[in-house]
């Protein structure tokens, strides 16, 4: 049974200042939800079990969105796997258990499509989970997210808790991470091409061959899907969130290059890893529930670049 959300419900968005969390807050506010709670990392360290228990004891949220996570691109995942596994599992265990203990009526856990096998069938259906080996370069993060997703399923199965999970594809948009050491591919490209244009550089170097296929979803569309699921879904199986459309990394680079206005040459460093060769979500389940994305890639990249130019002082240009 779908729990009915009330506009006055106290909704705790964990990670409310990040790319994902801030978009979900914007969407909730636009839909008339008036009682949204957030805490910065400095105010509440979600890896601290005692602190998380105190927060739930004091705040008693009705609904929780778990969008907080330690995230990063290929380089960060590949060089800090222990940190990615340990910190993410700490956060998930602390928050999910408190959602049960304090009788939260609805929890939405956000995963990532990197949870799927490296060579999963394409487009990737939800039931491809745990059917093959993971991509090594983000294996630690993927395993942590799988653990969180399965934990939500087990709490639902054992206790009847209305804990649901979704798997967004590659996201981009306002409040993204532009730190070149651990950002994802699209924001990294926006920053690289912008700075090259400003500096008058003749070339920009990008990793890999440019051949992998990727799917990209504007973060405000993702947020709209998340709130849609909170309002309309209580199934045990997680739900993919994406566009069902893909481009090569080379095509993406050319799009970003054109929108930024960089007129130099792109150099592909083929000694660096490509990551998973293809990663496209099957969104039939989400479409069947009645939700479709609205923002196409060209429009989304343009909006993301406009935000970056106007908010460089707020953008995450270096790590936490």
Phi, psi and omega in degrees: 000135178283124174291133180279122177274137177257149181297337181266358178305141173280116185247116177266118176257104178283121186091035189291347180260353182278180179307308185284308184298318181295324178293321178294319176300314179301318182291317178300315180297319180296333181266007172094010175282125193251353188235072184256131182247137175219154175222134175288167177300324180293327181279328181211111176273108186290350173278350181266103186302315182297321180293321179294318177299316179300318180299312181294323178297320182280319190267328180047061180293149176274325184226141179231135172245115182266088180252000180278135179194158169273115186233164177179175180275195184303312184299311182296315180296322186285331185260346182229050186296323180296318179297316182296319180291309187293309185294319181292321179290326175300309181303311183297313181300316182296312185287314183297317179296320178292326176300322177289310185298325183258018170054045172297134186278341178207132175234132172247118178259129180258123176258215180202149181291354175290353177291342185278157179303149180306318182249044179295154175300146182244137349298155189277116176278161181302327184279008173282349181304134175064030179254003180185175181297149179275164171293124187298327187288344173226031184298319183296314178297317181298316181296320177299315181293322176299318180299318179294317179298315180293325179297319177299318179297318183290323177294322176296315184292316184279321188246351183079014179297139179274070179254120181240161182226149174226155182238090178289148173282193180298127185249158176201160178144199182303142178068026176288171178263119183251015175288118186293345179282331184217020179277166174277174194296316187290310177297326177298318178296316180303313181293315182299313182291323179296311182293325177295320178296314181297321183277351182074025180291152181268338182222157170228130179264132175237151183282148170084199184261345184085000186274336181301147178261135181222156178246139182229136182235129177295135193296330179289332171292317177303316181298320179297321177294321180297314179293324175302316180293320177302322184275340192227359188225139175219024182287162180283326182283141176294164183235126174292141173237117180193191180259337187076013180237151183221157174222158172284158176299326177296315178296321177299314180300318179295324177294311180297317179303315181294316182291321178290327181091025175278128186252007181275199185256143174266125177254123180265118179274096186283357175279346181265156187288150176271334189080197181304133184294327181207141182207090181238131181274145169273115184253022179302321181297313180294317177299321179296331177282343175114013181244138175224150178289160182243332189259119176277163191302313183302312179295319181295316179297321179297317179293320179296319180292320177300318179296317181301314181297321185277343188230030183302330180292332179269337186296145177281098182264341176225163183295167183295000000 
